[in-house]
Amino acid sequence: MAKTNRTCNTCGKRYYYCPSCADDHRPTWMIMFDCEECKRIFQICSSFNYGSISKEDARNELEKIGLDDFENYNDFITTDLKNIFSDEIPEKEEKKEKKSE
């Protein structure tokens, strides 16, 4: 079977990967992402959006990756990154903080 032309869910880069080809020994997460960095960015943004991690934790994890330009990603990821790195506290986190006071 020929490798399929895929598009990374995080950065939009086109790449080739075939999960059913015996000679393609790369990880199965490559069905959705072209590299491990994109996979991790997507995971962090998703965890933040689902409320599994705080804005501060998301920011700390993303800083470890060393992002330099938010515009290199898909629109929805760029929006998430700008939100995470903004100084505003999301409404969900504000409500959690008020409850714990």
N, CA, C and O atoms as a GROMACS GRO file, in nm:
protein
  404
    1MET      N    1   0.084  -0.118   0.000
    1MET     CA    2   0.000   0.000   0.000
    1MET      C    3   0.089   0.125   0.000
    1MET      O    4   0.189   0.129   0.071
    2ALA      N    5   0.054   0.224  -0.078
    2ALA     CA    6   0.132   0.347  -0.085
    2ALA      C    7   0.110   0.431   0.040
    2ALA      O    8   0.002   0.429   0.100
    3LYS      N    9   0.213   0.504   0.077
    3LYS     CA   10   0.200   0.595   0.191
    3LYS      C   11   0.100   0.704   0.156
    3LYS      O   12   0.097   0.753   0.043
    4THR      N   13   0.019   0.740   0.251
    4THR     CA   14  -0.083   0.841   0.225
    4THR      C   15  -0.029   0.979   0.257
    4THR      O   16   0.055   0.997   0.345
    5ASN      N   17  -0.077   1.073   0.185
    5ASN     CA   18  -0.040   1.211   0.209
    5ASN      C   19  -0.126   1.265   0.322
    5ASN      O   20  -0.249   1.270   0.310
    6ARG      N   21  -0.065   1.304   0.431
    6ARG     CA   22  -0.138   1.349   0.550
    6ARG      C   23  -0.107   1.495   0.578
    6ARG      O   24  -0.011   1.552   0.526
    7THR      N   25  -0.191   1.554   0.662
    7THR     CA   26  -0.171   1.692   0.707
    7THR      C   27  -0.168   1.691   0.858
    7THR      O   28  -0.259   1.638   0.922
    8CYS      N   29  -0.065   1.750   0.917
    8CYS     CA   30  -0.051   1.755   1.062
    8CYS      C   31  -0.166   1.836   1.123
    8CYS      O   32  -0.197   1.945   1.076
    9ASN      N   33  -0.228   1.782   1.228
    9ASN     CA   34  -0.339   1.850   1.294
    9ASN      C   35  -0.296   1.974   1.372
    9ASN      O   36  -0.380   2.056   1.408
   10THR      N   37  -0.168   1.988   1.398
   10THR     CA   38  -0.120   2.102   1.475
   10THR      C   39  -0.064   2.212   1.386
   10THR      O   40  -0.103   2.328   1.400
   11CYS      N   41   0.026   2.178   1.295
   11CYS     CA   42   0.093   2.282   1.216
   11CYS      C   43   0.046   2.290   1.072
   11CYS      O   44   0.076   2.388   1.003
   12GLY      N   45  -0.026   2.191   1.025
   12GLY     CA   46  -0.076   2.192   0.888
   12GLY      C   47   0.024   2.145   0.784
   12GLY      O   48  -0.006   2.145   0.665
   13LYS      N   49   0.142   2.103   0.829
   13LYS     CA   50   0.245   2.054   0.736
   13LYS      C   51   0.199   1.924   0.671
   13LYS      O   52   0.138   1.840   0.736
   14ARG      N   53   0.228   1.909   0.541
   14ARG     CA   54   0.196   1.786   0.468
   14ARG      C   55   0.312   1.688   0.487
   14ARG      O   56   0.428   1.727   0.483
   15TYR      N   57   0.279   1.561   0.507
   15TYR     CA   58   0.382   1.459   0.524
   15TYR      C   59   0.326   1.324   0.482
   15TYR      O   60   0.206   1.308   0.461
   16TYR      N   61   0.415   1.226   0.471
   16TYR     CA   62   0.374   1.092   0.430
   16TYR      C   63   0.394   0.994   0.544
   16TYR      O   64   0.497   0.994   0.612
   17TYR      N   65   0.292   0.911   0.563
   17TYR     CA   66   0.298   0.808   0.666
   17TYR      C   67   0.196   0.700   0.632
   17TYR      O   68   0.084   0.732   0.591
   18CYS      N   69   0.233   0.576   0.648
   18CYS     CA   70   0.141   0.465   0.622
   18CYS      C   71   0.142   0.372   0.743
   18CYS      O   72   0.238   0.298   0.763
   19PRO      N   73   0.036   0.375   0.823
   19PRO     CA   74   0.033   0.291   0.943
   19PRO      C   75   0.024   0.141   0.914
   19PRO      O   76   0.052   0.060   1.002
   20SER      N   77  -0.015   0.104   0.794
   20SER     CA   78  -0.028  -0.038   0.762
   20SER      C   79   0.086  -0.093   0.678
   20SER      O   80   0.086  -0.212   0.643
   21CYS      N   81   0.183  -0.009   0.644
   21CYS     CA   82   0.298  -0.056   0.566
   21CYS      C   83   0.404  -0.114   0.659
   21CYS      O   84   0.444  -0.051   0.757
   22ALA      N   85   0.448  -0.234   0.629
   22ALA     CA   86   0.546  -0.302   0.713
   22ALA      C   87   0.680  -0.230   0.718
   22ALA      O   88   0.753  -0.241   0.816
   23ASP      N   89   0.712  -0.156   0.614
   23ASP     CA   90   0.842  -0.087   0.611
   23ASP      C   91   0.839   0.052   0.675
   23ASP      O   92   0.942   0.118   0.683
   24ASP      N   93   0.724   0.096   0.720
   24ASP     CA   94   0.712   0.226   0.787
   24ASP      C   95   0.705   0.202   0.938
   24ASP      O   96   0.597   0.177   0.991
   25HIS      N   97   0.818   0.207   1.005
   25HIS     CA   98   0.829   0.169   1.146
   25HIS      C   99   0.817   0.288   1.242
   25HIS      O  100   0.874   0.285   1.351
   26ARG      N  101   0.746   0.388   1.204
   26ARG     CA  102   0.732   0.505   1.290
   26ARG      C  103   0.609   0.488   1.380
   26ARG      O  104   0.525   0.403   1.354
   27PRO      N  105   0.600   0.568   1.487
   27PRO     CA  106   0.491   0.554   1.584
   27PRO      C  107   0.353   0.580   1.521
   27PRO      O  108   0.341   0.658   1.426
   28THR      N  109   0.251   0.516   1.576
   28THR     CA  110   0.115   0.530   1.521
   28THR      C  111   0.056   0.670   1.541
   28THR      O  112  -0.036   0.707   1.469
   29TRP      N  113   0.108   0.749   1.637
   29TRP     CA  114   0.056   0.885   1.653
   29TRP      C  115   0.083   0.969   1.528
   29TRP      O  116   0.027   1.077   1.513
   30MET      N  117   0.170   0.920   1.441
   30MET     CA  118   0.198   0.994   1.318
   30MET      C  119   0.080   0.994   1.221
   30MET      O  120   0.085   1.058   1.116
   31ILE      N  121  -0.024   0.923   1.255
   31ILE     CA  122  -0.148   0.931   1.177
   31ILE      C  123  -0.201   1.075   1.182
   31ILE      O  124  -0.260   1.123   1.085
   32MET      N  125  -0.179   1.144   1.295
   32MET     CA  126  -0.233   1.279   1.314
   32MET      C  127  -0.129   1.390   1.317
   32MET      O  128  -0.163   1.506   1.291
   33PHE      N  129  -0.003   1.358   1.348
   33PHE     CA  130   0.098   1.462   1.369
   33PHE      C  131   0.226   1.428   1.294
   33PHE      O  132   0.264   1.311   1.284
   34ASP      N  133   0.293   1.531   1.241
   34ASP     CA  134   0.416   1.507   1.165
   34ASP      C  135   0.540   1.491   1.253
   34ASP      O  136   0.640   1.436   1.209
   35CYS      N  137   0.534   1.538   1.378
   35CYS     CA  138   0.648   1.526   1.469
   35CYS      C  139   0.599   1.522   1.613
   35CYS      O  140   0.485   1.556   1.643
   36GLU      N  141   0.687   1.481   1.701
   36GLU     CA  142   0.650   1.468   1.842
   36GLU      C  143   0.618   1.603   1.907
   36GLU      O  144   0.533   1.610   1.995
   37GLU      N  145   0.686   1.709   1.863
   37GLU     CA  146   0.658   1.842   1.916
   37GLU      C  147   0.514   1.882   1.887
   37GLU      O  148   0.445   1.934   1.976
   38CYS      N  149   0.468   1.860   1.766
   38CYS     CA  150   0.330   1.893   1.731
   38CYS      C  151   0.231   1.810   1.812
   38CYS      O  152   0.128   1.861   1.856
   39LYS      N  153   0.263   1.684   1.832
   39LYS     CA  154   0.178   1.598   1.914
   39LYS      C  155   0.166   1.654   2.055
   39LYS      O  156   0.057   1.661   2.111
   40ARG      N  157   0.279   1.694   2.113
   40ARG     CA  158   0.282   1.745   2.250
   40ARG      C  159   0.206   1.878   2.261
   40ARG      O  160   0.131   1.898   2.356
   41ILE      N  161   0.224   1.966   2.165
   41ILE     CA  162   0.153   2.095   2.166
   41ILE      C  163   0.003   2.071   2.162
   41ILE      O  164  -0.072   2.133   2.237
   42PHE      N  165  -0.040   1.981   2.076
   42PHE     CA  166  -0.182   1.948   2.066
   42PHE      C  167  -0.234   1.892   2.198
   42PHE      O  168  -0.342   1.930   2.244
   43GLN      N  169  -0.158   1.803   2.260
   43GLN     CA  170  -0.199   1.743   2.388
   43GLN      C  171  -0.213   1.850   2.497
   43GLN      O  172  -0.310   1.850   2.573
   44ILE      N  173  -0.117   1.941   2.504
   44ILE     CA  174  -0.121   2.046   2.605
   44ILE      C  175  -0.241   2.137   2.583
   44ILE      O  176  -0.313   2.168   2.678
   45CYS      N  177  -0.263   2.180   2.459
   45CYS     CA  178  -0.378   2.267   2.429
   45CYS      C  179  -0.509   2.196   2.459
   45CYS      O  180  -0.601   2.256   2.514
   46SER      N  181  -0.518   2.069   2.424
   46SER     CA  182  -0.641   1.993   2.452
   46SER      C  183  -0.665   1.979   2.601
   46SER      O  184  -0.777   1.997   2.648
   47SER      N  185  -0.561   1.948   2.676
   47SER     CA  186  -0.573   1.935   2.821
   47SER      C  187  -0.617   2.066   2.884
   47SER      O  188  -0.700   2.066   2.976
   48PHE      N  189  -0.563   2.176   2.836
   48PHE     CA  190  -0.603   2.308   2.885
   48PHE      C  191  -0.750   2.335   2.853
   48PHE      O  192  -0.826   2.381   2.939
   49ASN      N  193  -0.790   2.308   2.729
   49ASN     CA  194  -0.928   2.334   2.688
   49ASN      C  195  -1.029   2.250   2.764
   49ASN      O  196  -1.141   2.295   2.790
   50TYR      N  197  -0.991   2.127   2.800
   50TYR     CA  198  -1.081   2.039   2.876
   50TYR      C  199  -1.076   2.067   3.026
   50TYR      O  200  -1.150   2.005   3.102
   51GLY      N  201  -0.989   2.158   3.067
   51GLY     CA  202  -0.980   2.193   3.209
   51GLY      C  203  -0.898   2.094   3.290
   51GLY      O  204  -0.903   2.096   3.413
   52SER      N  205  -0.823   2.007   3.223
   52SER     CA  206  -0.740   1.909   3.294
   52SER      C  207  -0.615   1.971   3.353
   52SER      O  208  -0.563   1.923   3.453
   53ILE      N  209  -0.567   2.078   3.290
   53ILE     CA  210  -0.451   2.150   3.344
   53ILE      C  211  -0.482   2.299   3.343
   53ILE      O  212  -0.562   2.347   3.263
   54SER      N  213  -0.418   2.371   3.433
   54SER     CA  214  -0.439   2.515   3.443
   54SER      C  215  -0.365   2.589   3.333
   54SER      O  216  -0.281   2.533   3.264
   55LYS      N  217  -0.398   2.714   3.319
   55LYS     CA  218  -0.330   2.799   3.221
   55LYS      C  219  -0.181   2.806   3.253
   55LYS      O  220  -0.097   2.800   3.163
   56GLU      N  221  -0.148   2.819   3.380
   56GLU     CA  222  -0.008   2.827   3.423
   56GLU      C  223   0.067   2.698   3.389
   56GLU      O  224   0.179   2.702   3.340
   57ASP      N  225   0.005   2.584   3.417
   57ASP     CA  226   0.068   2.456   3.385
   57ASP      C  227   0.087   2.439   3.234
   57ASP      O  228   0.191   2.391   3.189
   58ALA      N  229  -0.015   2.479   3.157
   58ALA     CA  230  -0.005   2.471   3.011
   58ALA      C  231   0.109   2.559   2.962
   58ALA      O  232   0.189   2.518   2.878
   59ARG      N  233   0.116   2.680   3.015
   59ARG     CA  234   0.222   2.773   2.976
   59ARG      C  235   0.360   2.714   3.009
   59ARG      O  236   0.451   2.720   2.926
   60ASN      N  237   0.374   2.660   3.128
   60ASN     CA  238   0.503   2.601   3.169
   60ASN      C  239   0.544   2.487   3.077
   60ASN      O  240   0.660   2.477   3.038
   61GLU      N  241   0.448   2.400   3.042
   61GLU     CA  242   0.479   2.287   2.954
   61GLU      C  243   0.515   2.335   2.814
   61GLU      O  244   0.606   2.280   2.751
   62LEU      N  245   0.445   2.436   2.765
   62LEU     CA  246   0.474   2.489   2.632
   62LEU      C  247   0.608   2.562   2.628
   62LEU      O  248   0.678   2.558   2.527
   63GLU      N  249   0.643   2.628   2.738
   63GLU     CA  250   0.773   2.696   2.744
   63GLU      C  251   0.887   2.596   2.738
   63GLU      O  252   0.994   2.627   2.684
   64LYS      N  253   0.867   2.477   2.792
   64LYS     CA  254   0.970   2.372   2.786
   64LYS      C  255   0.998   2.332   2.640
   64LYS      O  256   1.110   2.295   2.606
   65ILE      N  257   0.897   2.340   2.556
   65ILE     CA  258   0.912   2.306   2.414
   65ILE      C  259   0.991   2.414   2.342
   65ILE      O  260   1.063   2.386   2.246
   66GLY      N  261   0.977   2.539   2.389
   66GLY     CA  262   1.051   2.648   2.327
   66GLY      C  263   0.984   2.707   2.204
   66GLY      O  264   1.049   2.731   2.103
   67LEU      N  265   0.855   2.730   2.212
   67LEU     CA  266   0.783   2.789   2.100
   67LEU      C  267   0.835   2.929   2.072
   67LEU      O  268   0.858   3.006   2.165
   68ASP      N  269   0.853   2.962   1.944
   68ASP     CA  270   0.901   3.095   1.911
   68ASP      C  271   0.804   3.176   1.825
   68ASP      O  272   0.813   3.298   1.820
   69ASP      N  273   0.713   3.109   1.758
   69ASP     CA  274   0.621   3.181   1.670
   69ASP      C  275   0.487   3.108   1.666
   69ASP      O  276   0.477   2.998   1.613
   70PHE      N  277   0.385   3.170   1.723
   70PHE     CA  278   0.252   3.108   1.730
   70PHE      C  279   0.186   3.099   1.593
   70PHE      O  280   0.093   3.020   1.575
   71GLU      N  281   0.231   3.178   1.498
   71GLU     CA  282   0.167   3.183   1.367
   71GLU      C  283   0.201   3.064   1.279
   71GLU      O  284   0.145   3.051   1.170
   72ASN      N  285   0.290   2.976   1.324
   72ASN     CA  286   0.328   2.860   1.243
   72ASN      C  287   0.232   2.742   1.260
   72ASN      O  288   0.260   2.633   1.211
   73TYR      N  289   0.123   2.762   1.329
   73TYR     CA  290   0.031   2.653   1.361
   73TYR      C  291  -0.107   2.680   1.301
   73TYR      O  292  -0.136   2.790   1.256
   74ASN      N  293  -0.192   2.576   1.301
   74ASN     CA  294  -0.329   2.592   1.254
   74ASN      C  295  -0.399   2.700   1.336
   74ASN      O  296  -0.360   2.728   1.449
   75ASP      N  297  -0.503   2.758   1.279
   75ASP     CA  298  -0.573   2.869   1.344
   75ASP      C  299  -0.620   2.834   1.485
   75ASP      O  300  -0.603   2.914   1.577
   76PHE      N  301  -0.678   2.715   1.504
   76PHE     CA  302  -0.731   2.681   1.636
   76PHE      C  303  -0.619   2.662   1.738
   76PHE      O  304  -0.638   2.691   1.856
   77ILE      N  305  -0.504   2.613   1.695
   77ILE     CA  306  -0.389   2.598   1.785
   77ILE      C  307  -0.332   2.736   1.817
   77ILE      O  308  -0.297   2.763   1.932
   78THR      N  309  -0.321   2.822   1.716
   78THR     CA  310  -0.271   2.958   1.737
   78THR      C  311  -0.359   3.031   1.838
   78THR      O  312  -0.308   3.100   1.926
   79THR      N  313  -0.491   3.017   1.825
   79THR     CA  314  -0.584   3.079   1.919
   79THR      C  315  -0.560   3.027   2.060
   79THR      O  316  -0.556   3.105   2.155
   80ASP      N  317  -0.544   2.896   2.074
   80ASP     CA  318  -0.517   2.837   2.206
   80ASP      C  319  -0.386   2.889   2.265
   80ASP      O  320  -0.380   2.924   2.382
   81LEU      N  321  -0.281   2.894   2.183
   81LEU     CA  322  -0.151   2.940   2.232
   81LEU      C  323  -0.157   3.085   2.277
   81LEU      O  324  -0.101   3.120   2.381
   82LYS      N  325  -0.224   3.169   2.200
   82LYS     CA  326  -0.238   3.310   2.239
   82LYS      C  327  -0.316   3.321   2.369
   82LYS      O  328  -0.284   3.404   2.455
   83ASN      N  329  -0.418   3.240   2.385
   83ASN     CA  330  -0.497   3.240   2.507
   83ASN      C  331  -0.413   3.195   2.627
   83ASN      O  332  -0.417   3.258   2.732
   84ILE      N  333  -0.338   3.090   2.610
   84ILE     CA  334  -0.254   3.037   2.718
   84ILE      C  335  -0.147   3.138   2.759
   84ILE      O  336  -0.116   3.151   2.877
   85PHE      N  337  -0.090   3.208   2.662
   85PHE     CA  338   0.017   3.303   2.693
   85PHE      C  339  -0.033   3.445   2.720
   85PHE      O  340   0.048   3.535   2.744
   86SER      N  341  -0.164   3.466   2.717
   86SER     CA  342  -0.217   3.597   2.753
   86SER      C  343  -0.218   3.609   2.905
   86SER      O  344  -0.207   3.509   2.976
   87ASP      N  345  -0.232   3.729   2.954
   87ASP     CA  346  -0.234   3.751   3.099
   87ASP      C  347  -0.373   3.739   3.159
   87ASP      O  348  -0.390   3.745   3.280
   88GLU      N  349  -0.473   3.721   3.074
   88GLU     CA  350  -0.610   3.707   3.123
   88GLU      C  351  -0.631   3.568   3.181
   88GLU      O  352  -0.575   3.470   3.132
   89ILE      N  353  -0.713   3.560   3.285
   89ILE     CA  354  -0.748   3.431   3.343
   89ILE      C  355  -0.877   3.386   3.277
   89ILE      O  356  -0.975   3.461   3.277
   90PRO      N  357  -0.881   3.264   3.219
   90PRO     CA  358  -1.005   3.217   3.157
   90PRO      C  359  -1.119   3.210   3.257
   90PRO      O  360  -1.096   3.191   3.377
   91GLU      N  361  -1.240   3.225   3.209
   91GLU     CA  362  -1.359   3.225   3.294
   91GLU      C  363  -1.367   3.099   3.380
   91GLU      O  364  -1.401   3.108   3.498
   92LYS      N  365  -1.337   2.983   3.324
   92LYS     CA  366  -1.343   2.857   3.398
   92LYS      C  367  -1.251   2.861   3.520
   92LYS      O  368  -1.291   2.818   3.628
   93GLU      N  369  -1.129   2.911   3.503
   93GLU     CA  370  -1.034   2.916   3.612
   93GLU      C  371  -1.076   3.018   3.716
   93GLU      O  372  -1.055   2.996   3.835
   94GLU      N  373  -1.135   3.131   3.673
   94GLU     CA  374  -1.183   3.231   3.767
   94GLU      C  375  -1.289   3.171   3.859
   94GLU      O  376  -1.287   3.194   3.980
   95LYS      N  377  -1.381   3.094   3.802
   95LYS     CA  378  -1.487   3.032   3.881
   95LYS      C  379  -1.430   2.931   3.980
   95LYS      O  380  -1.475   2.924   4.094
   96LYS      N  381  -1.331   2.853   3.938
   96LYS     CA  382  -1.267   2.756   4.028
   96LYS      C  383  -1.199   2.828   4.144
   96LYS      O  384  -1.209   2.783   4.258
   97GLU      N  385  -1.130   2.940   4.115
   97GLU     CA  386  -1.061   3.014   4.218
   97GLU      C  387  -1.158   3.073   4.319
   97GLU      O  388  -1.130   3.072   4.439
   98LYS      N  389  -1.273   3.124   4.273
   98LYS     CA  390  -1.373   3.181   4.363
   98LYS      C  391  -1.433   3.075   4.454
   98LYS      O  392  -1.460   3.101   4.571
   99LYS      N  393  -1.455   2.955   4.399
   99LYS     CA  394  -1.511   2.846   4.479
   99LYS      C  395  -1.417   2.803   4.590
   99LYS      O  396  -1.462   2.767   4.699
  100SER      N  397  -1.287   2.807   4.564
  100SER     CA  398  -1.190   2.760   4.663
  100SER      C  399  -1.160   2.864   4.770
  100SER      O  400  -1.095   2.832   4.869
  101GLU      N  401  -1.206   2.988   4.753
  101GLU     CA  402  -1.179   3.094   4.851
  101GLU      C  403  -1.266   3.082   4.973
  101GLU      O  404  -1.256   3.163   5.064
   0.00000   0.00000   0.00000
